[in-house]
Amino acid sequence: MAETKDAHVVEIPVDEEHQQKQITVVDTVAALQHHPLAEISQSPGHFLLLKLWQREEDLYGRRMSRKESRKDAIGREIFQLCCSFFVFHGLFLTILFTSSSGHHHCKKWWIPSALSACTSLVIAFLVQVKLCRYWKVDRQLQRDRTDSRALTRCIQELRMKGASFDLSKEPQNGKKLKSSSVEIKWRPITWCSHYRVTVFLVCFTGLVLPSCRFILCA
């Protein structure tokens, strides 16, 4: 006679909190699979484009850092030349004033005037050369900043769109952005604002020339 065995079914209770956590994990995994960065990692073209743009962005950052350092160095050189200019004139006028005891120096007033003019013009010329380099580096720096911002916007757009991003899209360079914006500048005002230091040095030199005759012949 066969013995019948009772089958016991054990039910494992599952609370609602544990079930909610499982649902959350499943939703998170599904969301990560459809995330734009996940789509980019699965698309070789978009992934390569992202890496290239990130590398180019890093190169822009290094280049701008070097140009900012160069710009600061040129600014310090201009400041040193201006200090030398005023130190020279201070010593020159002091020596000229102390040696103006006799009237016989009045006949040769043009000698110190010529010396002062030549030295001042040489320093002013050096300042002008440094200023040209300064503003050239500044223009390059502004163009790199514009290109870097355009590249950063494209990288952000690629990260947001994922695989739907158009691979044929390229960052707009500084020339295109400049042509799209209307900017009116009067060149004489711009030149004077950039090279006002040189203008001031030349004007100061012009004031020193008659001062030499006045000091020697007074």
Secondary structure as a PSIPRED ss2 file (coil, helix, strand):
# PSIPRED VFORMAT (PSIPRED V4.0)

   1 M C   1.000  0.000  0.000
   2 A C   1.000  0.000  0.000
   3 E C   1.000  0.000  0.000
   4 T C   1.000  0.000  0.000
   5 K C   1.000  0.000  0.000
   6 D C   1.000  0.000  0.000
   7 A C   1.000  0.000  0.000
   8 H C   1.000  0.000  0.000
   9 V C   1.000  0.000  0.000
  10 V C   1.000  0.000  0.000
  11 E C   1.000  0.000  0.000
  12 I C   1.000  0.000  0.000
  13 P C   1.000  0.000  0.000
  14 V C   1.000  0.000  0.000
  15 D C   1.000  0.000  0.000
  16 E H   0.000  1.000  0.000
  17 E H   0.000  1.000  0.000
  18 H H   0.000  1.000  0.000
  19 Q H   0.000  1.000  0.000
  20 Q H   0.000  1.000  0.000
  21 K H   0.000  1.000  0.000
  22 Q H   0.000  1.000  0.000
  23 I H   0.000  1.000  0.000
  24 T H   0.000  1.000  0.000
  25 V H   0.000  1.000  0.000
  26 V H   0.000  1.000  0.000
  27 D H   0.000  1.000  0.000
  28 T H   0.000  1.000  0.000
  29 V H   0.000  1.000  0.000
  30 A H   0.000  1.000  0.000
  31 A H   0.000  1.000  0.000
  32 L H   0.000  1.000  0.000
  33 Q H   0.000  1.000  0.000
  34 H C   1.000  0.000  0.000
  35 H C   1.000  0.000  0.000
  36 P H   0.000  1.000  0.000
  37 L H   0.000  1.000  0.000
  38 A H   0.000  1.000  0.000
  39 E H   0.000  1.000  0.000
  40 I H   0.000  1.000  0.000
  41 S H   0.000  1.000  0.000
  42 Q H   0.000  1.000  0.000
  43 S C   1.000  0.000  0.000
  44 P H   0.000  1.000  0.000
  45 G H   0.000  1.000  0.000
  46 H H   0.000  1.000  0.000
  47 F H   0.000  1.000  0.000
  48 L H   0.000  1.000  0.000
  49 L H   0.000  1.000  0.000
  50 L H   0.000  1.000  0.000
  51 K H   0.000  1.000  0.000
  52 L H   0.000  1.000  0.000
  53 W H   0.000  1.000  0.000
  54 Q H   0.000  1.000  0.000
  55 R H   0.000  1.000  0.000
  56 E H   0.000  1.000  0.000
  57 E H   0.000  1.000  0.000
  58 D H   0.000  1.000  0.000
  59 L H   0.000  1.000  0.000
  60 Y H   0.000  1.000  0.000
  61 G H   0.000  1.000  0.000
  62 R H   0.000  1.000  0.000
  63 R H   0.000  1.000  0.000
  64 M H   0.000  1.000  0.000
  65 S H   0.000  1.000  0.000
  66 R H   0.000  1.000  0.000
  67 K H   0.000  1.000  0.000
  68 E H   0.000  1.000  0.000
  69 S H   0.000  1.000  0.000
  70 R H   0.000  1.000  0.000
  71 K H   0.000  1.000  0.000
  72 D H   0.000  1.000  0.000
  73 A H   0.000  1.000  0.000
  74 I H   0.000  1.000  0.000
  75 G H   0.000  1.000  0.000
  76 R H   0.000  1.000  0.000
  77 E H   0.000  1.000  0.000
  78 I H   0.000  1.000  0.000
  79 F H   0.000  1.000  0.000
  80 Q H   0.000  1.000  0.000
  81 L H   0.000  1.000  0.000
  82 C H   0.000  1.000  0.000
  83 C H   0.000  1.000  0.000
  84 S H   0.000  1.000  0.000
  85 F H   0.000  1.000  0.000
  86 F H   0.000  1.000  0.000
  87 V H   0.000  1.000  0.000
  88 F H   0.000  1.000  0.000
  89 H H   0.000  1.000  0.000
  90 G H   0.000  1.000  0.000
  91 L H   0.000  1.000  0.000
  92 F H   0.000  1.000  0.000
  93 L H   0.000  1.000  0.000
  94 T H   0.000  1.000  0.000
  95 I H   0.000  1.000  0.000
  96 L H   0.000  1.000  0.000
  97 F H   0.000  1.000  0.000
  98 T H   0.000  1.000  0.000
  99 S C   1.000  0.000  0.000
 100 S C   1.000  0.000  0.000
 101 S C   1.000  0.000  0.000
 102 G C   1.000  0.000  0.000
 103 H H   0.000  1.000  0.000
 104 H H   0.000  1.000  0.000
 105 H H   0.000  1.000  0.000
 106 C H   0.000  1.000  0.000
 107 K H   0.000  1.000  0.000
 108 K H   0.000  1.000  0.000
 109 W C   1.000  0.000  0.000
 110 W H   0.000  1.000  0.000
 111 I H   0.000  1.000  0.000
 112 P H   0.000  1.000  0.000
 113 S H   0.000  1.000  0.000
 114 A H   0.000  1.000  0.000
 115 L H   0.000  1.000  0.000
 116 S H   0.000  1.000  0.000
 117 A H   0.000  1.000  0.000
 118 C H   0.000  1.000  0.000
 119 T H   0.000  1.000  0.000
 120 S H   0.000  1.000  0.000
 121 L H   0.000  1.000  0.000
 122 V H   0.000  1.000  0.000
 123 I H   0.000  1.000  0.000
 124 A H   0.000  1.000  0.000
 125 F H   0.000  1.000  0.000
 126 L H   0.000  1.000  0.000
 127 V H   0.000  1.000  0.000
 128 Q H   0.000  1.000  0.000
 129 V H   0.000  1.000  0.000
 130 K H   0.000  1.000  0.000
 131 L H   0.000  1.000  0.000
 132 C H   0.000  1.000  0.000
 133 R H   0.000  1.000  0.000
 134 Y H   0.000  1.000  0.000
 135 W H   0.000  1.000  0.000
 136 K H   0.000  1.000  0.000
 137 V H   0.000  1.000  0.000
 138 D H   0.000  1.000  0.000
 139 R H   0.000  1.000  0.000
 140 Q H   0.000  1.000  0.000
 141 L H   0.000  1.000  0.000
 142 Q H   0.000  1.000  0.000
 143 R H   0.000  1.000  0.000
 144 D H   0.000  1.000  0.000
 145 R H   0.000  1.000  0.000
 146 T H   0.000  1.000  0.000
 147 D H   0.000  1.000  0.000
 148 S H   0.000  1.000  0.000
 149 R H   0.000  1.000  0.000
 150 A H   0.000  1.000  0.000
 151 L H   0.000  1.000  0.000
 152 T H   0.000  1.000  0.000
 153 R H   0.000  1.000  0.000
 154 C H   0.000  1.000  0.000
 155 I H   0.000  1.000  0.000
 156 Q H   0.000  1.000  0.000
 157 E H   0.000  1.000  0.000
 158 L H   0.000  1.000  0.000
 159 R H   0.000  1.000  0.000
 160 M H   0.000  1.000  0.000
 161 K H   0.000  1.000  0.000
 162 G H   0.000  1.000  0.000
 163 A H   0.000  1.000  0.000
 164 S H   0.000  1.000  0.000
 165 F C   1.000  0.000  0.000
 166 D C   1.000  0.000  0.000
 167 L C   1.000  0.000  0.000
 168 S C   1.000  0.000  0.000
 169 K C   1.000  0.000  0.000
 170 E C   1.000  0.000  0.000
 171 P C   1.000  0.000  0.000
 172 Q C   1.000  0.000  0.000
 173 N C   1.000  0.000  0.000
 174 G H   0.000  1.000  0.000
 175 K H   0.000  1.000  0.000
 176 K H   0.000  1.000  0.000
 177 L H   0.000  1.000  0.000
 178 K H   0.000  1.000  0.000
 179 S H   0.000  1.000  0.000
 180 S H   0.000  1.000  0.000
 181 S C   1.000  0.000  0.000
 182 V C   1.000  0.000  0.000
 183 E C   1.000  0.000  0.000
 184 I C   1.000  0.000  0.000
 185 K C   1.000  0.000  0.000
 186 W C   1.000  0.000  0.000
 187 R H   0.000  1.000  0.000
 188 P H   0.000  1.000  0.000
 189 I H   0.000  1.000  0.000
 190 T H   0.000  1.000  0.000
 191 W H   0.000  1.000  0.000
 192 C H   0.000  1.000  0.000
 193 S H   0.000  1.000  0.000
 194 H H   0.000  1.000  0.000
 195 Y C   1.000  0.000  0.000
 196 R H   0.000  1.000  0.000
 197 V H   0.000  1.000  0.000
 198 T H   0.000  1.000  0.000
 199 V H   0.000  1.000  0.000
 200 F H   0.000  1.000  0.000
 201 L H   0.000  1.000  0.000
 202 V H   0.000  1.000  0.000
 203 C H   0.000  1.000  0.000
 204 F H   0.000  1.000  0.000
 205 T H   0.000  1.000  0.000
 206 G H   0.000  1.000  0.000
 207 L H   0.000  1.000  0.000
 208 V H   0.000  1.000  0.000
 209 L H   0.000  1.000  0.000
 210 P H   0.000  1.000  0.000
 211 S H   0.000  1.000  0.000
 212 C H   0.000  1.000  0.000
 213 R H   0.000  1.000  0.000
 214 F H   0.000  1.000  0.000
 215 I H   0.000  1.000  0.000
 216 L H   0.000  1.000  0.000
 217 C H   0.000  1.000  0.000
 218 A C   1.000  0.000  0.000
